[in-house]
């Protein structure tokens, strides 16, 4: 719910911010508004779950998720930016952060015990 509120606020606020501070680029960047903001909000939420992992003492899992995310993000960004420029980076950001969110949420609720 909090992520949805941030997303809605960013969808409303970004065009105002860009038009106010970067009016000459408004037409070029506004087309990326939805996907860039969604990627950033998903990344923010995943970071909150990563903090929960740390508070649960699951430091090895947190480090593994962060490391895999970093390598995948850099490699994918290198490939997609070369082909699709900023659109490619926006898609990579959204996809990588979504995968990180799914992994962190899964490990927050996974306690390592088999259900009977």
Residue pairs with C-beta under 8 A, 6 or more apart in sequence:
2 45
3 41
3 42
3 44
3 45
6 41
6 44
7 37
7 38
7 41
10 37
10 40
10 41
11 33
11 34
11 37
14 30
14 33
14 37
15 26
15 30
15 33
18 25
18 26
18 29
18 30
19 26
22 29
32 86
32 87
32 90
35 87
35 90
35 91
35 94
36 90
36 93
38 94
39 90
39 93
39 94
39 97
40 93
40 97
42 94
42 97
42 98
42 101
43 93
43 97
43 100
43 101
45 101
46 97
46 100
46 101
46 104
49 101
49 104
49 105
49 108
50 62
50 65
50 66
50 100
50 104
52 104
52 108
53 59
53 61
53 62
53 65
53 104
53 107
53 108
54 62
56 108
58 107
61 107
62 104
65 100
65 103
65 104
65 107
69 96
69 99
69 100
72 96
72 99
73 92
73 93
73 96
76 92
76 95
76 96
77 88
77 89
77 92
77 93
79 88
80 88
80 89
80 91
80 92
81 88
81 89
81 92
82 88
84 91
